[in-house]
Amino acid sequence: MQIPAVALAAPGAAPDPKQTAKLVKASSDFEALLIGQMMRSARESSAPDDSGEDEGGEGNSSLMELSEQQFSMALANSGGLGIGKMIVTGLTKYANR
């Protein structure tokens, strides 16, 4: 995720690299969760309702969930939808008031 090196610090103070890394990681993880939820909702809304299970059964469902999770993490780490960047920017502005 391409986010400027900022941290929660007093105005004019040097950014703390550890704090910045934690903030970027947390915002990226949060965005991955949101993307994963959107993908799961889309899959569940398009699944057939006749038997309650996919053709592949429980194994196919678990594999699909794992692939959605990995894809959402990769997408969020590469910039995703920009939600993580907005979170970091918002928290940084609020903390530096």
N, CA, C and O of each residue as an XYZ file, in Angstrom:
388
protein
N       0.848     -1.166      0.000
C       0.000      0.000      0.000
C       0.890      1.224      0.000
O       1.771      1.345      0.851
N       0.681      2.124     -0.928
C       1.479      3.328     -1.045
C       0.859      4.435     -0.203
O      -0.084      5.102     -0.630
N       1.398      4.622      0.996
C       0.904      5.650      1.906
C       2.103      6.456      2.377
O       3.142      5.881      2.703
N       1.976      7.775      2.420
C       3.109      8.588      2.875
C       3.516      8.225      4.298
O       2.688      7.810      5.109
N       4.772      8.384      4.580
C       5.293      8.051      5.900
C       4.824      9.094      6.901
O       5.450     10.142      7.062
N       3.725      8.800      7.567
C       3.166      9.675      8.588
C       2.931      8.868      9.842
O       2.884      7.639      9.794
N       2.789      9.526     10.932
C       2.529      8.817     12.182
C       1.688      9.694     13.086
O       1.549     10.898     12.869
N       1.139      9.070     14.088
C       0.364      9.811     15.077
C       1.356     10.467     16.034
O       1.856      9.829     16.961
N       1.632     11.735     15.802
C       2.613     12.467     16.601
C       2.141     13.908     16.750
O       1.198     14.345     16.090
N       2.804     14.613     17.609
C       2.485     16.027     17.807
C       2.847     16.805     16.546
O       3.759     16.411     15.820
N       2.144     17.909     16.276
C       2.466     18.709     15.094
C       3.931     19.143     15.108
O       4.436     19.626     16.122
N       4.596     18.967     13.988
C       5.992     19.337     13.880
C       6.956     18.263     14.354
O       8.160     18.380     14.127
N       6.464     17.229     15.001
C       7.329     16.151     15.485
C       7.644     15.182     14.354
O       6.884     15.064     13.393
N       8.756     14.502     14.478
C       9.156     13.519     13.465
C       8.240     12.301     13.556
O       7.885     11.870     14.653
N       7.854     11.742     12.399
C       6.986     10.567     12.422
C       7.687      9.352     13.020
O       8.878      9.137     12.794
N       6.952      8.577     13.768
C       7.474      7.348     14.381
C       7.280      6.203     13.395
O       6.138      5.853     13.097
N       8.352      5.605     12.879
C       8.221      4.545     11.869
C       7.433      3.332     12.354
O       6.698      2.723     11.577
N       7.575      2.975     13.628
C       6.829      1.827     14.160
C       5.327      2.115     14.171
O       4.515      1.269     13.796
N       4.979      3.315     14.605
C       3.569      3.717     14.654
C       2.986      3.783     13.248
O       1.846      3.375     13.026
N       3.762      4.292     12.304
C       3.319      4.387     10.913
C       3.074      2.998     10.347
O       2.057      2.765      9.694
N       3.991      2.078     10.590
C       3.849      0.709     10.080
C       2.615      0.026     10.660
O       1.899     -0.681      9.950
N       2.370      0.237     11.949
C       1.180     -0.356     12.584
C      -0.104      0.213     11.987
O      -1.057     -0.524     11.731
N      -0.123      1.507     11.770
C      -1.297      2.170     11.218
C      -1.570      1.694      9.791
O      -2.717      1.422      9.436
N      -0.535      1.596      8.984
C      -0.690      1.126      7.599
C      -1.161     -0.323      7.581
O      -2.038     -0.673      6.791
N      -0.598     -1.169      8.433
C      -0.987     -2.582      8.490
C      -2.444     -2.721      8.930
O      -3.204     -3.487      8.337
N      -2.826     -1.992      9.953
C      -4.205     -2.074     10.449
C      -5.205     -1.594      9.402
O      -6.257     -2.208      9.222
N      -4.887     -0.511      8.717
C      -5.813     -0.003      7.706
C      -5.896     -0.951      6.522
O      -6.969     -1.109      5.940
N      -4.797     -1.580      6.154
C      -4.793     -2.555      5.058
C      -5.597     -3.797      5.446
O      -6.366     -4.318      4.638
N      -5.421     -4.269      6.676
C      -6.183     -5.432      7.158
C      -7.678     -5.135      7.189
O      -8.497     -5.980      6.827
N      -8.025     -3.930      7.625
C      -9.435     -3.544      7.668
C     -10.033     -3.519      6.269
O     -11.145     -4.001      6.051
N      -9.288     -2.952      5.323
C      -9.776     -2.909      3.949
C      -9.928     -4.320      3.379
O     -10.878     -4.590      2.645
N      -9.002     -5.217      3.710
C      -9.102     -6.602      3.248
C     -10.364     -7.266      3.794
O     -11.028     -8.021      3.083
N     -10.694     -6.989      5.050
C     -11.926     -7.535      5.633
C     -13.164     -7.020      4.901
O     -14.084     -7.786      4.615
N     -13.182     -5.741      4.604
C     -14.321     -5.168      3.879
C     -14.462     -5.776      2.482
O     -15.567     -6.120      2.061
N     -13.355     -5.906      1.776
C     -13.390     -6.493      0.437
C     -13.853     -7.943      0.513
O     -14.644     -8.390     -0.317
N     -13.355     -8.680      1.516
C     -13.769    -10.069      1.704
C     -15.264    -10.191      1.966
O     -15.916    -11.091      1.436
N     -15.808     -9.300      2.773
C     -17.243     -9.308      3.054
C     -18.056     -9.024      1.797
O     -19.092     -9.648      1.568
N     -17.586     -8.084      0.988
C     -18.294     -7.782     -0.257
C     -18.268     -8.978     -1.204
O     -19.272     -9.285     -1.847
N     -17.126     -9.650     -1.290
C     -17.025    -10.821     -2.165
C     -17.918    -11.955     -1.668
O     -18.573    -12.620     -2.471
N     -17.951    -12.181     -0.369
C     -18.789    -13.240      0.211
C     -20.268    -12.949     -0.031
O     -21.036    -13.846     -0.381
N     -20.660    -11.694      0.157
C     -22.061    -11.323     -0.087
C     -22.440    -11.533     -1.541
O     -23.533    -12.015     -1.839
N     -21.537    -11.173     -2.452
C     -21.814    -11.361     -3.874
C     -21.944    -12.844     -4.211
O     -22.829    -13.235     -4.972
N     -21.059    -13.675     -3.640
C     -21.114    -15.119     -3.902
C     -22.393    -15.723     -3.338
O     -23.053    -16.520     -4.006
N     -22.740    -15.353     -2.132
C     -23.928    -15.931     -1.500
C     -25.211    -15.491     -2.189
O     -26.179    -16.250     -2.239
N     -25.228    -14.287     -2.714
C     -26.439    -13.824     -3.386
C     -26.617    -14.479     -4.748
O     -27.733    -14.523     -5.266
N     -25.543    -14.987     -5.335
C     -25.652    -15.644     -6.639
C     -25.694    -17.161     -6.530
O     -25.819    -17.840     -7.549
N     -25.592    -17.715     -5.316
C     -25.614    -19.171     -5.130
C     -27.033    -19.700     -5.306
O     -27.997    -19.033     -4.930
N     -27.163    -20.893     -5.874
C     -28.505    -21.483     -6.009
C     -29.098    -21.830     -4.643
O     -28.390    -22.312     -3.759
N     -30.380    -21.588     -4.476
C     -31.052    -21.811     -3.190
C     -31.759    -23.158     -3.089
O     -32.350    -23.455     -2.050
N     -31.718    -23.976     -4.130
C     -32.522    -25.194     -4.122
C     -32.076    -26.212     -3.085
O     -32.936    -26.825     -2.452
N     -30.777    -26.428     -2.873
C     -30.349    -27.438     -1.910
C     -29.634    -26.840     -0.712
O     -29.396    -27.538      0.274
N     -29.290    -25.574     -0.777
C     -28.592    -24.941      0.330
C     -27.095    -25.143      0.285
O     -26.377    -24.538      1.081
N     -26.593    -25.976     -0.624
C     -25.172    -26.225     -0.754
C     -24.759    -26.086     -2.199
O     -25.573    -26.275     -3.102
N     -23.504    -25.757     -2.426
C     -22.967    -25.710     -3.773
C     -22.792    -27.128     -4.283
O     -22.893    -28.087     -3.518
N     -22.529    -27.262     -5.582
C     -22.349    -28.587     -6.172
C     -21.202    -29.342     -5.538
O     -21.286    -30.560     -5.384
N     -20.125    -28.654     -5.164
C     -18.955    -29.311     -4.600
C     -19.088    -29.610     -3.126
O     -18.192    -30.229     -2.553
N     -20.147    -29.203     -2.499
C     -20.344    -29.455     -1.077
C     -19.539    -28.523     -0.204
O     -19.176    -27.421     -0.615
N     -19.263    -28.975      1.008
C     -18.574    -28.162      2.006
C     -17.128    -27.870      1.611
O     -16.622    -26.785      1.897
N     -16.458    -28.815      0.962
C     -15.070    -28.612      0.550
C     -14.931    -27.487     -0.440
O     -14.003    -26.683     -0.348
N     -15.846    -27.421     -1.386
C     -15.814    -26.354     -2.385
C     -16.064    -24.997     -1.725
O     -15.439    -24.002     -2.092
N     -16.966    -24.958     -0.764
C     -17.278    -23.720     -0.063
C     -16.056    -23.223      0.725
O     -15.753    -22.030      0.716
N     -15.364    -24.135      1.399
C     -14.171    -23.764      2.168
C     -13.062    -23.262      1.258
O     -12.373    -22.294      1.582
N     -12.893    -23.920      0.122
C     -11.879    -23.494     -0.835
C     -12.202    -22.107     -1.389
O     -11.312    -21.273     -1.558
N     -13.466    -21.875     -1.664
C     -13.885    -20.574     -2.184
C     -13.651    -19.476     -1.146
O     -13.190    -18.389     -1.496
N     -13.959    -19.741      0.116
C     -13.737    -18.767      1.181
C     -12.258    -18.443      1.335
O     -11.888    -17.284      1.524
N     -11.411    -19.472      1.254
C      -9.976    -19.258      1.362
C      -9.454    -18.426      0.197
O      -8.638    -17.523      0.388
N      -9.920    -18.726     -0.998
C      -9.464    -17.956     -2.163
C      -9.949    -16.511     -2.089
O      -9.217    -15.599     -2.473
N     -11.159    -16.288     -1.608
C     -11.667    -14.924     -1.438
C     -10.834    -14.156     -0.429
O     -10.524    -12.981     -0.628
N     -10.475    -14.829      0.661
C      -9.669    -14.185      1.703
C      -8.302    -13.791      1.155
O      -7.848    -12.668      1.375
N      -7.644    -14.701      0.445
C      -6.321    -14.411     -0.108
C      -6.382    -13.302     -1.159
O      -5.520    -12.425     -1.196
N      -7.402    -13.351     -2.006
C      -7.552    -12.326     -3.031
C      -7.805    -10.965     -2.403
O      -7.227     -9.968     -2.837
N      -8.657    -10.908     -1.391
C      -8.961     -9.622     -0.749
C      -7.730     -9.058     -0.041
O      -7.535     -7.842     -0.042
N      -6.900     -9.902      0.560
C      -5.669     -9.427      1.196
C      -4.694     -8.895      0.155
O      -4.078     -7.850      0.361
N      -4.547     -9.610     -0.969
C      -3.648     -9.158     -2.029
C      -4.129     -7.832     -2.622
O      -3.333     -6.932     -2.889
N      -5.430     -7.729     -2.821
C      -5.991     -6.499     -3.382
C      -5.787     -5.321     -2.434
O      -5.399     -4.236     -2.867
N      -6.043     -5.526     -1.161
C      -5.879     -4.451     -0.180
C      -4.417     -4.035     -0.051
O      -4.129     -2.847      0.093
N      -3.496     -4.986     -0.101
C      -2.072     -4.672      0.024
C      -1.526     -3.929     -1.192
O      -0.492     -3.267     -1.100
N      -2.214     -4.033     -2.330
C      -1.743     -3.339     -3.524
C      -2.488     -2.021     -3.752
O      -2.413     -1.444     -4.837
N      -3.192     -1.554     -2.747
C      -3.886     -0.276     -2.863
C      -5.384     -0.421     -2.752
O      -6.067      0.501     -2.306
N      -5.904     -1.568     -3.151
C      -7.319     -1.861     -2.996
C      -8.236     -0.805     -3.554
O      -8.056     -0.332     -4.677
N      -9.209     -0.442     -2.770
C     -10.206      0.539     -3.166
C      -9.859      1.941     -2.663
O     -10.594      2.895     -2.918
N      -8.752      2.059     -1.958
C      -8.332      3.355     -1.427
C      -8.858      3.635     -0.034
O      -8.618      4.710      0.516
N      -9.566      2.692      0.537
C     -10.151      2.895      1.868
C      -9.053      2.983      2.926
O      -9.110      3.828      3.818
N      -8.055      2.107      2.822
C      -6.953      2.117      3.788
C      -6.212      3.439      3.793
O      -5.857      3.953      4.853
N      -5.979      3.986      2.621
C      -5.281      5.270      2.519
C      -6.111      6.379      3.142
O      -5.571      7.257      3.814
N      -7.433      6.343      2.922
C      -8.308      7.357      3.514
C      -8.311      7.243      5.036
O      -8.364      8.260      5.728
N      -8.254      6.028      5.562
C      -8.228      5.832      7.015
C      -6.956      6.429      7.600
O      -7.003      7.158      8.591
N      -5.818      6.115      6.983
C      -4.542      6.641      7.480
C      -4.536      8.165      7.421
O      -4.117      8.823      8.374
N      -4.994      8.721      6.320
C      -5.026     10.180      6.177
C      -5.931     10.809      7.229
O      -5.562     11.802      7.856
N      -7.108     10.237      7.423
C      -8.045     10.774      8.403
C      -7.526     10.693      9.823
O      -7.646     11.651     10.586
N      -6.949      9.553     10.184
C      -6.419      9.406     11.538
C      -5.231     10.325     11.782
O      -5.057     10.858     12.878
N      -4.427     10.502     10.763
C      -3.256     11.371     10.907
C      -3.674     12.821     11.077
O      -3.121     13.527     11.920
N      -4.645     13.278     10.286
C      -5.128     14.647     10.412
C      -5.726     14.874     11.786
O      -5.465     15.900     12.416
N      -6.526     13.927     12.260
C      -7.183     14.065     13.554
C      -6.158     14.092     14.688
O      -6.296     14.871     15.631
N      -5.142     13.251     14.600
C      -4.141     13.158     15.681
C      -3.234     14.370     15.714
O      -2.707     14.721     16.770
N      -3.043     15.017     14.569
C      -2.107     16.149     14.516
C      -2.795     17.500     14.709
O      -2.224     18.528     14.345
N      -3.978     17.525     15.258
C      -4.670     18.794     15.524
C      -4.136     19.459     16.754
O      -4.603     20.535     17.127
